[in-house]
Amino acid sequence: MLAKAEGKNWDECAEISKISRYEMMKWRKHPDADNLISTAINYKLEEALGIISCAAPQLCKRLVDIGLSERTRPYTAVDSIKTALAFLQTGVIDRENKAEMRKLFRQIEKLEGQPQAIDI
């Protein structure tokens, strides 16, 4: 299913899996197929996010360098600056949302409390 997550068509997936397209399409109707495909896609997405995350400091530095360079054309500098500020704003909002979610989870835990055992 990693092949499907990578954008391959069903014929290519069947060839990679060394089964016929008919068997692949038959398998696709199985109740677990959607979950497996979704898991494979999520795996690839996590891998891509990891690569981007590792490169984020260098990408940000380059973006700032482009925005601040006197040699950068004004319209390119504006886009670079807007992108950098949008990135910063998104990071701040995400952090605030995570903090609020943690507060909500703590409140839910307090409301739910520990399950009470009933002795009969």
Residue pairs with C-beta under 8 A, 6 or more apart in sequence:
1 13
1 36
1 37
1 39
1 40
2 40
2 43
2 44
3 12
3 13
3 16
3 17
4 10
4 13
4 37
4 40
4 41
5 37
5 40
5 41
5 43
5 44
6 44
8 16
10 21
10 24
10 25
10 28
11 21
13 24
14 20
14 21
14 23
14 24
17 24
19 27
27 33
52 59
60 84
60 87
63 80
63 83
63 84
63 87
64 80
64 84
66 72
66 76
66 77
66 80
67 77
67 80
67 81
67 84
68 77
69 77
72 80
